[in-house]
Amino acid sequence: MQNSKIAVALLLLASTAAFGEPPPGPPPGGAPVEALARDLGLDAAQKTEVKRIFEEHRAQLEAQRAQNDSRLLEQLSAVLSAEQLEKFESLRQKQRPPGPPPRE
């Protein structure tokens, strides 16, 4: 039983590291688009397009993260009991922030 607790803890740490969320809030130096607009001298049209690209990229990353999470749970379900899987999911949810940080 102790070995399975250790295994679940290691899986939890690995999944958090692999699929962990970025820290809450904007990155250091301000919002990415604002920082780029300032540093690169973007005009309004460029700023709008860069913002769209960043949002599209973030959506792709979130979709990929969800797919990876689903794959992980599928693999774990072959090893863990239903009760263990439920506990794993509960532990993992406690490790994650409630949602993505607000972005500009």
C-alpha positions, 0 to 999 in steps of 0.5 A: 500500500505504501508503494502505491501511495508513493507511486501516486505522489510521483505521478502527481508531481510528474503531471503537475510539472509536465502540465502545470499552469503558469503562475497567476498574473501577467508575466514580469514586465507587464502584459506580453502584447503591451511589452512588445508594442512598447519594445518593438514600436508596434502600430495599432494594426500590428498590436491587434494582430499580435494579440490575436496570434497570442490568443490563438497560440494560448488556445492551442496550448490549452487544447493540447494540455487537455488532450495530454491530461485525458491521455494521462487519466486513460493510462492511469485508469489501467493501473489505479482502482476507481477510488485511487483514480478519483483521489488522484484527480482530487489531489491534482485539482488542488494543485492547479489554480482555478483557471487561467490567469487573465490576459490582455 
